[in-house]
Amino acid sequence: MELCGASRAVWAKSPNEGGGWLPLWQHMDDSADIAGFLFDEWLAPSVVRLFEQEFSDVESARCAVRFLAGVHDLGKATPAFAIQNEGLAQRMREHGLYMPTNRRELLERQEAHHTVAGHHLLIRWLVEQGWSRRWAAAWGVVLGGHHGAPPDADDSLLPESYPALFGTGAWLRVQRELLHRMAVRTGAAERLEQWRELRLSQRFQVLATAIVIMSDWIASNEAMLPFHPAGLPEVVVDPRRSRRVLRELALPRPWAPSEPPSEINELFAMRFSLPEGAKPRPVQVAACEVARAMDDPGLLVVEAPMGEGKTEAALAAAEIFAHRWGSGGLMVALPTQATSDAMFDRVVDWIDAMGSEGQQVDGAITLGHGKARFNKLFQGLVRDGHFRSAEIGCDETVPHEHKGRRHARHSVVAHSWLAGRKKAQLANFSVGTIDQLLFAGLKSRHLMLRHLALAGKVVLLDEVHAYDVFMNSYLLRVLTWLGAYRVPVIALSATLPSDRRRELLHAYRRGVDRTIDTEIAEVTGYPILSWCSGTAVHSRVVEPSGRGTTVRVDVLGGEVDNDHDRLVELLRDALSDGGCALIVRNTVRRVLDTAAELERHFPGEVTVAHSRFLSVDRMRKDGELLERFGPPGRARRPRRQIVVASQVVEQSLDVDFDLLVTDLAPIDLVLQRMGRLHRHGGRERPRKLRAAQAFISGIALGDLPELEASASRYVYGEHALLRAAAVLLPHLGDTIDLPDDIAPLVQDAYSSAAIGPESWQEQMLLAWQKWLGSSAKRTANAEKFQLREPAKNGNPIIGWVSASVGEADDQAQGQGQVRDGAPSLEVIVVVETTSGEWFTPGWLSGGEAARPVPRDATPTDDIAKIVASCSLRLPLEFSNESAEAALWAVTPEVWEFSPLIYRLPVLVIDENGNGEIAGRAVRYDPKTGLEVQRDSSSTTESSNP
């Protein structure tokens, strides 16, 4: 339909310095057309189905999304917005749209942001069409939230109360004309009557807002959708504008897996390159059978021993889920950056295996953590994405090197537009730290995009036992929203306390039916699969694979805080014929002290692994651990070696040792560490180490157990350690059978039943009471910025992210938003010579070593990238204002213009590795990492692994 001159004159966008303008009607058309494309071509079928369920037919859902996208900037048809550009405002005055000549006359203009104005104008118009204001608010809030945050209140700044801001007279006619035109153009006009009593769910409001945000961003790209040079352009319906930009943008299509082979043996052979004659293990077969039998999308919890192939089971089940329910991608969430990097390679290989069969997997992938730019495989995909973004889906035959294989280019790229903090998770495939998932439960701007990213995927949670009370609170809330979106979720663990398993299942069920209150029955057995399909809960105990390890367990002995003499004695005897030993300490300080002592007795045979290494050194160390202690055929195993490590070796590193000495930890973590013993069958072991042996350190047993101080006070807490000691006590001097004893030990340790000797009970009771108080406090802290559960249909998401944290941040400092405690400070390390010049560390590989680093200029991107790879996370004792101020004081101000390093202060060390932070001496060595000089005033030990 034609528009009057006044409606044609309303502007939506104008560059700061000339360059034309964009009429509001044109931006409305572009946004609606782009939203239609996203609905038809980009959304996963599972998300389209959610929209369809709101309206009972898919075409009505499409019309609604296009209409909301088309009118999202309606609030710009107001004096409060239009007055910002005097030249365009004057043109509008000439067409009868009154507004003052000076912005100062609209003192409250900032309060009537065009998002809030659009929210109220759409509600008013719908009420004029005979709608209830209550149900109309759920439509208006999509406009109000399209800049990332819905309005905080629905009754503030109403149009009738502020006519000077919203406009009167000709303004009202323009607003109605623009709304009517878009309603007719999108087909909404003929459906308004039947939508009048519709109670939109909050999941629709969230997902529709996300699509509107994307449509707005794409339609606002002046480079691809040019502005009009001058005058009033004629109103012409021209979908070619949006088609042109969408062709150039080349957004990837959703993953559309073919039906997996019915024979599970065949599926695993095709996806995971099993050796000839190998067959899937029972838990892998069971996971696939359950995935095929579930009536509805739900949560599947897989509990099985370490090394049983849970990851492969989950990927196979994810493929089955995606085919059955139309999921368009996969998200994998893991505890740490190191485990995410290791998983990223495996996921890319799995995708390539599907792509080699011609499946539609040719989409985008992202690696979600703060150090992703240092992952070589991901960076290769980024380069491919920048050069091939317009060719996604085309056949490629250019050879590509990866892990010694030559094959066609990978089936996925890191798409250049689907990058950055706000958009990266919208890629079809996402591998990253658990933070990326937990951010979906954090009140933050543009949260809708994270929810849209999850709603169309299968979600895989690895190592769910590794999350504490604070993080678990966020995880439960996110699971409830995933249940509301009917997202298939797979959770993996070596084993879970039964209460924790029921918590996870119940949280998901609440998303499916918020009124559900039926109890979940306790089921025993191991390995075990538990799942909810809709709100019904089922379980299946799986036959063990037959693989097992019997571990002889004893206490190391010696002093609790200094057991070096006993440790040296043990290792000298046990490794006399050779062998590889793993020593796990609970704090970095104990790692460094132990490694220094062992190096005196076993020179050249001690390796250190913990979190306080430069990023580049940490990646190198992980690679070296796999090269030395990884699976047969890959590893070049040394004759004798001792690895002294923190908790970094617990998860997702496929390493194998002959002997274990571990500090006491919560029982599930002790068992994880034992899972690194005799992990790979068929390996020839030294005579004294042919039987797996584990020694528990950090505890002295007696009438009252004595615990290592730093672990009990600052890392795990006394309660978890005493419960672990109590369940281990009957096995000391005897054996633990893996996997048979895993579930009983974990269930006993995490139950409420009294365990342990009578003389321990008073101490254990006091520790339990202290733990209860701490848990309640931490849960309350987690809820401060936590998203509410989905409300009843019809309730608008007004105030959805009020009192938010702003933008969610996946850098080290930002992880404190969903992790408990003060965020650790991250720095970049440079070396200063005696002449005062700065260089990159001299031990870096290739051409990156000893490169000059400017102090009086912004480093080039090449140098900045090297410097950024030398980032280091400091211990928590430096998470204070004085330490941060001291580090920023020596950081060149001109570095703030480098996008790669502007966020991080500098730690300067000399050529011997010595440096200082706020008066504390530190030393960095590429073999042992960062060491902090002892200071009697320091009373805490970092819990960083």
C-alpha positions, 0 to 999 in steps of 0.5 A: 500500500502507498504511504503519505508523505509524512510516513515516507519522511520518517527516518530510521538511520542516518550516518554521522557525516552525510551519506544519505538516510534510510526511511523507516518504511524501508528498514521495516521492509528489509527487517521483515524480509530478512526475518522471513528468510531466517525463519525459512532457511536458517532456523532449525526445524525444532525451533520452527516447531516451537513457533508452530505450536504457539499458533497451531500452524506454521504460516501464522507463526511466520507471519507473526515473526515477520510482523514483529521484525517489521515493526521493531523500530516503530518507536522511531516514528516519534518526536523523541527520536526524530529530533536527533537529526536536525536536517531530517527533522526539518523535512518531517516538519515540512510534512506536518510532523510537529516537534520542537526545534531544540532538543532541550525542549524534550528534557525526558527524551532519553527516557523514551528510547525508541525500544520503549516507545515501540513497546507502548505504541504497538500495545496501544495499536493492538488495544485499538484493534480490540485486544486486551492490554494484558495479552498485547504486552507479550507482543509489545515486549518484543519491540521493547527488548530488541536492543538486548533488554526488555523494559523494566516496567510496563506502566512507565512512560505511557504515550498518553502521559507524554504526548510531546515525546510520543507525538500527537495529531499527524504523528498518530496517523503515521504510526497507525499507517506504518503498523497497518502497512506492515500488518498487511504486507506480512499477512498479520492483518487477516490474523489479528482477530484470531490472535487476539486471545492468544497467550504467547509463551515466554519462550516465544517472546524470547526467541522472537526477540532474538530473531528480531535482533538478528534481522535488525543487525543485518538490515542495518548494515549500510555496506550491504543495504545502501542508504538513499541519497536524498529526497523521499524515495517511492515506496516500492516492495523490493525483496531483492534488497534483502536477498542480495545481502543474504546471499553475500552474508551466506549464513549457514544452513542448519545441520540436517543429519540423514537417518543414522545407520540402524546397526549401531556397529556400523554407525560407530565404525563410520563415525569413530574409525574403530579398529577392524573387529572392534565393537561399541561397548555396552554403554554406547549401544544402550545410549543409542537404543535409548535415544531411538526409543525416547518418545519426546526430547528430554535429558539423558544422563549417562554414568559410566566409568572413565575410559568407557567411550562416553563421548562417542556414545554422546555424539552418536546419541546426539546425531540420533536426537538431531535426526529425530527432532530436527535439531540444527546443531550441537553444543558441547560444554566442558569444565575447562579450556583445556578439555574444550580444546581437546574436545574441539578436535574430536567434534571436528573429526566427527563432523568431517566423518558425517560430511564425507558421506554427503550429510548437510553439515556444511555450517559454522563452528565456534570454540567458546572460551577466552583462549580460542584464538590460540587453538590452531585448528580453530584458527584454520577454520577462522581463516577458511570462514573469512575467505569462504563465507560466501561459499559455504555449502560448496564442494571443496577439494583443496587438501587440508592437513590435520593430525597427519591426515590429508583430506578435503577441507573441513565440513565446517568453518568459523563463519566471519559474521557469526563471531564475537561475544554476542553472535558466536554461539549462534553457529551450528556447532559450538564447543566451549567451557561450561560458562557458555552454557551457564551464561544462558541463566545469567541476567545479561543483555542480549540473553535472547541470542544465547537462548536462540542459539541453544533452542535449535541444538542438541546440548552435551554436558561433559563432566557434570560432576565437576561443578560446585554448588554455585555453578550447579545453581545456574546449571539447574536454571538453564536446564529448566529453560532447555526443558521449556525449549524441548532441547535434547540434552545429554549429560555425562559423568563417571558417576553422580550422587543420586540426589544430584542426578534427581536434581538435574532430571527434575530441573529439566522436567520443570521446563516441560511442566512447571507444575510437576511435583512428583518425586523421582524414584532412586535407582541403583546400579552402575553403569546406568542411564537415566532419562526423562522423556517429557515429564516421565523418568526412566532408567536402565542399568547397563551391563559392564564392558568387562574392562576393569582395574583393581587398584591397591590403595593405601595412605602415603604416610609422613607429615600431612603438610610435608610428606616429601621424605616418604614420597621419595622413598616410595618412588625410589623403590617403586620406579627402580625398574622404571615406570611412569608415576603421577603425583596429584596435589590440590594446590599449585604451591604443593605442586611446585614444592613437591616438584622441586624436592623430587627434582633433587632426587630424580634430576631430569625425570620430573614434569610439572603441570598446573594452571599457572603457565602461559597459554602457549606453554599450557597448550604445549604441556598438554600436547607433551603429556599426550605424546608421552602418556597417551594411547599406545601407537601415539605415545612415546612413553619414557622409561621413567618419568614423574608427573607432578600435577594439579587438578588439570589432569583429572578431566578429559586427558587420555593419559595413562600412568603406572602409579598414582599418589594423590592428595585427598579430594572429594571421592568422585575426584579421587576416583577420576584420578585413579582412572588415569591408572593402567588406563590403556590395556595391553601395555607392558608395565615394569615388574613392580607396577604390574598391579595398579597402586594408589597412595592417598596423601594429605591426610593423617588417620587416627582417632581424629583425622588430620587434613592438609590445611589448604585443601580443607580450608580453601579448596574443597572444604573439610566436609567433602574431604572427611566424607571421602576419607570415611568411605576410603577407610575400609579399602586402605591396605586393600583394593578398589575395583574400578568400575564396580566400586565407583557408584557405591563409594560416591553414593555413600560419600554424598549421602546423609547417612553417618559414616566413618569411625565413632571418634570422627562423628563430632568433627564430621558433624561440625564440618557438615553444619559449616558446609550447609551454611556455606552452600546456602550462602553460595546458592543465594549469591548465585540467585542474585543475577539469575534468570527466573524460571519460565512464567505462565503463558501470556506473562510478558518478559518485562523486567526479564533481565532487570538488575543485570550484569550488562554483557556476559563476558567469557574472558577470565575476569567475566567467568566470575559471573557464573563461577563462585568467588573473586575472578582471577586476574589475567596478565600478559607476560613480557621480558625486559632486558637489562637495557630496558627493552621489551621482548616476547619470551625467548623460549617460544617456538619458531619465529615468535621468540624474542620479538621486540615489543614496543612500549611507546606504540600500539603493537602490530597485530602480528606482535600483539597475537604473540603477546596475547598467547603469553597470557597468564592467570594469576593466583587469587591472592592477586585478585585485589585492587593494589595488585591490579593497579600496580600491573596497569601502572606499567602497561603502556597506555597506547596498547589500549588501541590493540583489539587483541591485548587491550583488556590485559595488564602487563607483568614484566619479568627479567631475563631470568624470569623474575618479576614483582606484583605489588611488592610480592616477588614472582618467578616464571619458568617455562618448565615449572610455571609461575611461582610466588615468593612466600610471604608470611602476610599471605594467609590464603592459598589459591584454589586455582588448579 
